[in-house]
Amino acid sequence: AVCFYLAKIDKKVKAAFFVSGFAEPLEDDEEPYKSLIAPFMIKPPNWNKVRENCSNFIFFAGSNDPYVSRKIAKRFASLCGAKKFIIVPEGGHLNEEFGYTKFPLLLETIEKELF
């Protein structure tokens, strides 16, 4: 959704941060997730416009994410022209299921990049 927003606006943003992000169907999509992400998979955003409006993309991926493979996450990062792709050891999907109710590394990275 963030990339669709970046493709629509006429304003540059300082940075965009993605956690366990993807821009293509996942290998083992099951309901209800398949239906939830389907609208974003019909037509990709204008990647040139996305990169024009933000030149600082930072991606976080768990080393053992069972939902978003590293290959899929890296392809998304590549489409955005990511400057950083950070692998979080044993991070899983970087959500509550994997113990991430707080994500200090993300906060530190945001503070470093924006302030």
FENFENRA-V412342 format. One record per residue. N is the residue number from 1. RES is the residue in one small letter. PHI is phi in whole degrees, -180 to 180 (none if undefined). OMEGA is omega in whole degrees, 0 to 359 (999 if undefined). Layout:
# FENFENRA-V412342
<<N/RES/PHI/OMEGA> <N/RES/PHI/OMEGA>>
This chain:
# FENFENRA-V412342
<<1/a/none/181> <2/v/-62/181> <3/c/-67/176> <4/f/-64/177> <5/y/-64/180> <6/l/-61/179> <7/a/-74/183> <8/k/-95/187> <9/i/-82/175> <10/d/-115/182> <11/k/-151/179> <12/k/-88/175> <13/v/-111/186> <14/k/-70/182> <15/a/-163/174> <16/a/-134/184> <17/f/-120/180> <18/f/-123/178> <19/v/-120/181> <20/s/55/185> <21/g/-81/178> <22/f/-155/180> <23/a/-135/179> <24/e/-153/179> <25/p/-58/180> <26/l/-85/186> <27/e/-62/184> <28/d/-118/180> <29/d/-60/175> <30/e/-126/175> <31/e/-70/5> <32/p/-87/186> <33/y/-66/180> <34/k/-58/179> <35/s/-70/181> <36/l/-67/183> <37/i/-92/183> <38/a/-52/181> <39/p/-61/180> <40/f/-83/184> <41/m/-102/183> <42/i/-66/181> <43/k/-140/182> <44/p/-71/175> <45/p/-71/175> <46/n/-75/186> <47/w/-64/177> <48/n/-62/179> <49/k/-68/177> <50/v/-58/181> <51/r/-69/177> <52/e/-67/183> <53/n/-88/177> <54/c/-153/180> <55/s/-109/182> <56/n/-129/179> <57/f/-106/179> <58/i/-128/184> <59/f/-114/174> <60/f/-121/178> <61/a/-141/175> <62/g/-76/181> <63/s/-65/183> <64/n/-128/181> <65/d/-65/180> <66/p/-80/184> <67/y/-107/182> <68/v/-114/181> <69/s/-66/178> <70/r/-61/179> <71/k/-60/179> <72/i/-67/180> <73/a/-63/180> <74/k/-68/177> <75/r/-63/177> <76/f/-62/179> <77/a/-60/179> <78/s/-65/178> <79/l/-59/181> <80/c/-83/185> <81/g/73/186> <82/a/-58/175> <83/k/-86/181> <84/k/-137/174> <85/f/-131/188> <86/i/-103/177> <87/i/-92/178> <88/v/-98/182> <89/p/-57/177> <90/e/55/183> <91/g/-82/184> <92/g/58/180> <93/h/-88/178> <94/l/57/178> <95/n/-131/183> <96/e/-59/179> <97/e/-55/181> <98/f/-108/174> <99/g/88/181> <100/y/-100/170> <101/t/-94/172> <102/k/-136/183> <103/f/-138/184> <104/p/-56/180> <105/l/-63/177> <106/l/-64/180> <107/l/-61/179> <108/e/-60/181> <109/t/-68/177> <110/i/-61/180> <111/e/-61/180> <112/k/-67/184> <113/e/-79/188> <114/l/-104/186> <115/f/-122/999>>
